Amino acid sequence: MKSIFLFFVAVLALANNAAVAQEPTKLSPAKSAPSTSELEAKFIATFTNATLTGRACSMKDGQLGPDKEDTYTVVSIAKTSGDNWTITARISRDGNSFDVPLPIKVQWAGDAPVLIIENLAFGGQRTYSARVLVYDNAYAGTWSAGDHGGLVNGVITHAAK
């Protein structure tokens, strides 16, 4: 779970705001693509005071490991400049909790942000790379850390106000 948590914290650390307009289908009426500011506002709302709860499994040599329950806490996300954002994740260890700001980037697949991490050094031992797609308060993705990697998926919720 520790490596999966570190992966997702890293994943939540990359963002690029180049929106790609979706082509209307013949089955749905044409609608205009959301503006960049609308996409970013929704992205910020999705990752502010959010809990990501789901499953993760390892993957090595083309073989999937068993699913494990996984939970991540995100305090906030803020655009810093251009494609760059900072996500603040809450990490709990040994009864202590602390917030960690992490740099991230995102690219857009229509109205869905794809969080991208490339060789992010974390913990001084490994680098992590990842791709995680977020859509309709759900996420799914893949990560790698050298000789192994894995898959993650789950839902995003917010505490009742």
Secondary structure as GFF3:
##gff-version 3
##sequence-region A 1 161
A	DSSP	alpha_helix	2	11	.	.	.	ID=ss1
A	DSSP	alpha_helix	36	46	.	.	.	ID=ss2
A	DSSP	beta_strand	50	60	.	.	.	ID=ss3
A	DSSP	beta_strand	63	64	.	.	.	ID=ss4
A	DSSP	beta_strand	68	81	.	.	.	ID=ss5
A	DSSP	beta_strand	84	93	.	.	.	ID=ss6
A	DSSP	beta_strand	96	109	.	.	.	ID=ss7
A	DSSP	beta_strand	112	122	.	.	.	ID=ss8
A	DSSP	beta_strand	126	135	.	.	.	ID=ss9
A	DSSP	beta_strand	138	144	.	.	.	ID=ss10
A	DSSP	beta_strand	149	158	.	.	.	ID=ss11
###
